[in-house]
Amino acid sequence: MGRRPRCPAAPDPFNAVTAAALGPTPLWYATRASGYTALVLLSATVVVGLLTSMRQSTPAWPRFLVQSLHRNLSLLVVVFLLVHIVTSVVDPFAKLGIGDAIVPFVASYRPLWLGLGVVSCELFLAVTVTSLVRHRLGWRAWQIVHMLAYVSWPVAVVHGIATGTDTKSVWALGLVTGCVVVVVSTLTWRLAVAGPGIPAVRWGGVAAGLAGTAVLVAWMAAGPLQPGWAKASGTPADLLAGAATATSPAAAANLPAGLSDPLTGSLVQSTTSATATLIDSRDSTLQVVIVANADGSGSMRVSRSGAVVCSAPATIAGATATAQCTAVRAVVQIFQNGGAIGGTLTTQRVGA
């Protein structure tokens, strides 16, 4: 059998199935599950750490047992953090790289809030590593580093609330509320019965914990729980567009017929697919993304000002991609344009 003919100027392949168009994957769900599990375990670690610092024990709960529980919980947190990080990077949905998991605030997906998660993780890892080599450190040095655990916890809470896609769900709100209530209550009790010390410092700590909780609640009410948080938090436009299609399929009917517009853009290729991102030269708010997969499948997504107006499978024939957007057929002809690519978008009402 002969090879399928191709236009000589056409890139190989050039089509558009982005992760946003495909939607969340099982890895994305694993990321969310491991993240919430890590938060619960981290909260438990902080609580047991506070109890351990009281140096109290009972016949049923000897001190060595509490210390062992604290150590094992810390190691479990590390395990779920690793799962959380690996699945976040491997999954293509948020398009994260290894650097995004190591360097804070550089990711394209919700950079500030994802960066807080990186900071929290690295603080907790510093605590865990120094605890494993505690016998090589002085007591004062270890104690100072160990205090970072109490910093990593609130940072992790804010990261989970601001980055998580389940924040508004009842179960997620209940889980986060439970963690906050238990940790803040234990901290308040620990400071209240801490012994003589300096009363102003102890009660100042109690006041700071309660005030921090109030600020957290007010911020959630004004931010993550409000409509439009996904955009305000820094979610990339292509993921927002994919979500808009999923929640409002009727948006696909907004692609107008009668277009015959020139396109310019760029091509990104991998071993399994190639993605062409093109902008309409007559209407710069109109973007066309085409993905061609190595298995011959493809898709097309057309958006205007970030809102999807068409998202559909595409048929690839040579350098031409064709997609059916409800009553409108969209045809994109792609050609090489120097170091970039160009094309033409033509739309026609079916039956016209």
C-alpha positions as CSV (number, residue, x, y, z in Angstrom):
1,M,0.0,0.0,0.0
2,G,1.2,3.5,-0.8
3,R,1.6,6.2,1.7
4,R,-1.1,8.8,2.1
5,P,-0.2,11.8,0.0
6,R,0.8,15.0,1.9
7,C,1.2,18.6,1.0
8,P,5.0,19.2,0.9
9,A,4.7,22.4,2.9
10,A,2.6,20.8,5.7
11,P,4.1,20.1,9.1
12,D,4.0,16.5,10.3
13,P,1.3,16.2,11.9
14,F,-0.2,19.5,12.9
15,N,-3.5,18.9,14.8
16,A,-5.1,20.2,18.0
17,V,-6.2,18.1,20.9
18,T,-5.0,19.9,23.9
19,A,-5.2,18.7,27.4
20,A,-7.9,21.3,28.0
21,A,-10.1,19.9,25.3
22,L,-9.6,16.4,26.6
23,G,-10.4,17.4,30.1
24,P,-9.0,16.0,33.4
25,T,-7.4,12.6,33.4
26,P,-7.1,9.9,36.1
27,L,-3.7,11.3,37.0
28,W,-5.4,14.7,37.7
29,Y,-7.8,12.9,40.1
30,A,-4.9,11.2,41.7
31,T,-3.2,14.5,42.2
32,R,-6.2,15.9,44.0
33,A,-6.7,12.8,46.1
34,S,-3.0,12.6,47.2
35,G,-3.0,16.4,47.9
36,Y,-6.0,16.2,50.3
37,T,-4.6,13.1,51.9
38,A,-1.2,14.8,52.4
39,L,-3.0,17.8,54.0
40,V,-4.9,15.5,56.5
41,L,-1.7,13.7,57.4
42,L,0.2,16.9,57.7
43,S,-2.5,18.3,60.0
44,A,-2.3,15.1,62.1
45,T,1.5,15.4,62.2
46,V,1.2,18.9,63.6
47,V,-1.3,17.9,66.2
48,V,0.8,14.9,67.4
49,G,3.9,17.1,67.4
50,L,2.1,19.6,69.7
51,L,1.1,16.8,72.0
52,T,4.6,15.4,72.0
53,S,6.0,18.8,73.0
54,M,3.8,18.6,76.2
55,R,6.0,15.7,77.3
56,Q,3.0,14.0,78.8
57,S,2.2,10.3,78.7
58,T,-0.2,7.7,80.1
59,P,0.1,3.9,80.6
60,A,-2.0,3.4,77.4
61,W,0.0,6.0,75.4
62,P,3.6,6.0,76.6
63,R,5.8,8.8,75.3
64,F,7.8,6.6,72.9
65,L,4.6,5.6,71.2
66,V,3.5,9.2,70.6
67,Q,7.0,10.0,69.2
68,S,6.9,6.9,67.0
69,L,3.5,7.9,65.7
70,H,4.7,11.4,65.0
71,R,7.7,10.1,63.0
72,N,5.6,7.6,61.0
73,L,3.0,10.2,60.2
74,S,5.8,12.5,58.9
75,L,7.1,9.8,56.6
76,L,3.6,9.1,55.3
77,V,3.2,12.8,54.5
78,V,6.4,12.6,52.4
79,V,5.1,9.6,50.5
80,F,1.8,11.3,49.6
81,L,3.6,14.5,48.7
82,L,5.8,12.6,46.3
83,V,2.7,11.0,44.7
84,H,1.1,14.5,44.5
85,I,4.1,16.0,42.8
86,V,4.8,13.2,40.4
87,T,1.2,12.9,39.2
88,S,1.0,16.7,38.8
89,V,4.0,16.7,36.6
90,V,3.2,13.6,34.6
91,D,-0.4,14.5,34.0
92,P,-0.7,16.9,30.9
93,F,-3.8,18.7,32.1
94,A,-2.1,21.7,33.9
95,K,1.1,21.4,31.7
96,L,3.5,21.4,34.7
97,G,7.2,20.6,34.3
98,I,9.8,19.4,36.8
99,G,11.0,22.9,37.3
100,D,7.5,24.0,38.3
101,A,7.6,21.4,41.1
102,I,11.0,22.6,42.4
103,V,11.1,26.4,41.8
104,P,8.2,28.3,43.4
105,F,6.0,30.8,41.5
106,V,7.3,30.0,37.9
107,A,4.4,27.7,36.8
108,S,1.9,28.9,34.2
109,Y,-1.0,27.3,36.1
110,R,-2.0,29.4,39.1
111,P,1.6,30.5,39.7
112,L,1.2,32.1,43.1
113,W,-0.9,29.5,44.7
114,L,1.0,26.5,43.2
115,G,4.2,28.2,44.3
116,L,3.0,28.2,47.9
117,G,2.5,24.5,47.6
118,V,6.2,24.1,46.5
119,V,7.3,26.3,49.4
120,S,5.3,24.2,51.9
121,C,6.6,21.0,50.5
122,E,10.2,22.1,50.7
123,L,9.8,23.4,54.2
124,F,8.4,20.1,55.4
125,L,11.1,18.1,53.6
126,A,13.7,20.2,55.4
127,V,12.0,19.3,58.7
128,T,11.9,15.6,57.8
129,V,15.5,15.4,56.6
130,T,16.9,17.2,59.7
131,S,14.8,14.9,61.9
132,L,16.3,11.8,60.3
133,V,19.8,13.2,61.1
134,R,18.9,14.8,64.4
135,H,21.7,13.0,66.3
136,R,24.2,15.0,64.1
137,L,22.6,18.3,64.9
138,G,22.6,20.4,68.1
139,W,19.3,20.5,70.0
140,R,18.8,24.2,69.4
141,A,19.5,24.0,65.7
142,W,17.1,21.0,65.3
143,Q,14.4,22.8,67.3
144,I,14.7,25.9,65.1
145,V,14.4,24.0,61.9
146,H,11.6,21.8,63.4
147,M,9.5,25.0,63.8
148,L,9.2,25.2,60.0
149,A,6.6,22.4,60.3
150,Y,4.3,25.0,61.9
151,V,4.9,27.3,59.0
152,S,4.5,24.7,56.2
153,W,1.0,23.7,57.5
154,P,-0.8,27.1,57.0
155,V,1.0,27.6,53.7
156,A,-0.2,24.1,52.6
157,V,-3.8,24.9,53.6
158,V,-3.8,28.1,51.5
159,H,-2.3,26.3,48.6
160,G,-4.9,23.6,48.7
161,I,-7.8,26.0,48.9
162,A,-6.5,28.3,46.2
163,T,-5.2,25.7,43.8
164,G,-7.8,22.9,44.3
165,T,-10.6,22.5,41.8
166,D,-12.8,21.0,44.6
167,T,-12.7,23.9,47.0
168,K,-16.4,24.7,46.7
169,S,-17.6,21.2,47.2
170,V,-19.1,20.3,50.5
171,W,-16.7,17.4,51.2
172,A,-13.6,19.5,50.5
173,L,-14.9,22.4,52.7
174,G,-15.7,20.0,55.5
175,L,-12.3,18.3,55.2
176,V,-10.3,21.6,55.2
177,T,-12.5,23.0,58.0
178,G,-11.9,19.9,60.1
179,C,-8.1,20.2,59.7
180,V,-8.1,23.9,60.6
181,V,-10.3,23.5,63.6
182,V,-8.4,20.6,65.0
183,V,-4.9,22.2,64.5
184,V,-5.9,25.6,65.8
185,S,-7.8,24.1,68.8
186,T,-4.7,22.0,69.7
187,L,-2.4,24.9,69.3
188,T,-4.6,27.1,71.5
189,W,-4.8,24.5,74.2
190,R,-1.0,23.9,74.0
191,L,-0.2,27.6,74.5
192,A,-2.8,28.0,77.2
193,V,-1.3,25.2,79.4
194,A,2.3,25.8,78.4
195,G,3.4,26.5,81.9
196,P,4.8,29.8,83.3
197,G,6.8,31.1,80.4
198,I,5.9,34.7,79.2
199,P,2.1,35.2,79.3
200,A,2.2,37.9,76.7
201,V,4.0,35.5,74.3
202,R,1.7,32.6,75.0
203,W,-1.6,34.6,74.7
204,G,-0.2,36.5,71.8
205,G,0.2,33.2,70.0
206,V,-3.4,32.2,70.8
207,A,-4.6,35.5,69.5
208,A,-2.5,35.1,66.3
209,G,-3.9,31.7,65.7
210,L,-7.5,32.8,66.1
211,A,-6.9,36.0,64.0
212,G,-5.2,33.9,61.3
213,T,-8.2,31.6,61.1
214,A,-10.6,34.6,60.8
215,V,-8.4,36.0,58.0
216,L,-8.5,32.7,56.2
217,V,-12.3,32.5,56.4
218,A,-12.6,36.1,55.1
219,W,-10.2,35.4,52.3
220,M,-12.0,32.3,51.2
221,A,-15.4,34.1,51.2
222,A,-14.0,36.9,49.1
223,G,-11.8,34.8,46.8
224,P,-11.8,31.0,46.2
225,L,-15.5,30.7,47.0
226,Q,-16.5,33.4,44.6
227,P,-17.5,32.9,40.9
228,G,-14.6,33.6,38.6
229,W,-11.8,32.4,41.0
230,A,-10.4,30.1,38.4
231,K,-9.5,33.0,36.1
232,A,-8.5,35.3,39.0
233,S,-6.1,32.7,40.4
234,G,-4.2,32.4,37.2
235,T,-5.6,29.5,35.4
236,P,-4.4,29.6,31.7
237,A,-6.9,30.7,29.1
238,D,-6.9,27.4,27.2
239,L,-7.9,25.5,30.3
240,L,-10.6,28.0,31.1
241,A,-11.9,27.6,27.5
242,G,-12.0,23.9,27.8
243,A,-14.0,24.2,31.0
244,A,-16.4,26.6,29.4
245,T,-17.1,24.0,26.7
246,A,-17.7,21.3,29.2
247,T,-20.2,23.3,31.2
248,S,-21.9,25.0,28.2
249,P,-21.9,22.9,25.1
250,A,-24.2,25.4,23.4
251,A,-21.2,27.7,23.1
252,A,-20.0,25.7,20.1
253,A,-22.9,27.2,18.1
254,N,-21.3,30.6,18.2
255,L,-18.8,30.0,15.4
256,P,-20.0,32.3,12.5
257,A,-20.4,31.0,9.0
258,G,-18.9,32.9,6.0
259,L,-15.3,33.4,7.3
260,S,-12.4,33.3,5.0
261,D,-9.6,34.7,7.2
262,P,-5.8,34.4,7.1
263,L,-4.1,32.8,10.1
264,T,-0.6,33.0,11.6
265,G,0.9,31.0,14.4
266,S,3.3,28.4,15.6
267,L,3.8,24.7,15.7
268,V,4.8,22.5,18.7
269,Q,5.7,18.8,17.9
270,S,6.3,15.8,20.0
271,T,6.8,12.1,19.3
272,T,3.0,11.4,19.7
273,S,1.3,14.6,18.4
274,A,1.7,18.1,17.0
275,T,-0.2,21.2,18.0
276,A,-0.7,24.2,15.8
277,T,-1.8,27.4,17.5
278,L,-3.1,30.0,15.1
279,I,-4.4,33.6,15.4
280,D,-6.9,35.1,13.0
281,S,-5.1,38.1,11.3
282,R,-8.4,39.9,10.8
283,D,-9.8,39.3,14.3
284,S,-6.9,38.9,16.8
285,T,-9.4,37.7,19.5
286,L,-10.1,34.6,17.5
287,Q,-7.7,31.6,18.1
288,V,-7.6,28.2,16.4
289,V,-5.8,25.3,18.0
290,I,-5.4,22.1,16.0
291,V,-3.8,18.9,17.2
292,A,-2.8,16.0,15.0
293,N,-2.0,12.7,16.8
294,A,0.3,10.0,15.6
295,D,-2.6,7.6,15.5
296,G,-4.3,9.7,12.8
297,S,-6.9,11.3,15.2
298,G,-7.3,15.0,15.6
299,S,-9.4,17.8,16.9
300,M,-10.0,21.5,16.5
301,R,-10.8,24.2,19.0
302,V,-11.8,27.7,18.1
303,S,-12.1,30.4,20.8
304,R,-12.8,34.1,20.9
305,S,-11.4,36.1,23.8
306,G,-10.8,32.9,25.7
307,A,-14.3,31.6,25.3
308,V,-14.7,28.5,23.2
309,V,-17.0,28.8,20.2
310,C,-16.1,25.4,18.7
311,S,-14.5,22.2,20.1
312,A,-14.9,19.1,17.9
313,P,-13.0,16.2,16.4
314,A,-11.2,17.0,13.2
315,T,-10.5,15.1,10.1
316,I,-6.9,15.6,8.8
317,A,-6.2,15.3,5.1
318,G,-2.8,16.4,4.1
319,A,-2.5,20.0,5.3
320,T,-6.2,20.5,5.8
321,A,-8.2,20.0,9.0
322,T,-12.0,19.9,8.9
323,A,-14.3,20.0,11.9
324,Q,-18.1,20.1,12.3
325,C,-19.3,22.8,14.8
326,T,-23.0,22.2,15.1
327,A,-24.4,23.7,11.9
328,V,-21.1,25.2,10.7
329,R,-18.2,23.4,9.0
330,A,-14.8,24.8,9.8
331,V,-11.9,24.1,7.4
332,V,-8.3,25.2,8.2
333,Q,-5.6,25.0,5.5
334,I,-2.1,25.1,7.0
335,F,1.1,26.0,5.2
336,Q,4.7,26.8,6.1
337,N,5.4,30.5,6.6
338,G,9.2,30.9,7.0
339,G,10.1,29.8,10.5
340,A,6.5,29.9,11.6
341,I,3.2,28.5,10.1
342,G,0.3,30.2,8.4
343,G,-3.1,29.1,7.3
344,T,-6.6,30.0,6.2
345,L,-9.8,29.6,8.2
346,T,-13.0,29.0,6.1
347,T,-16.4,28.5,7.7
348,Q,-19.6,27.5,5.8
349,R,-23.1,26.7,7.1
350,V,-23.9,23.0,6.4
351,G,-26.4,22.8,3.5
352,A,-25.7,26.3,2.2
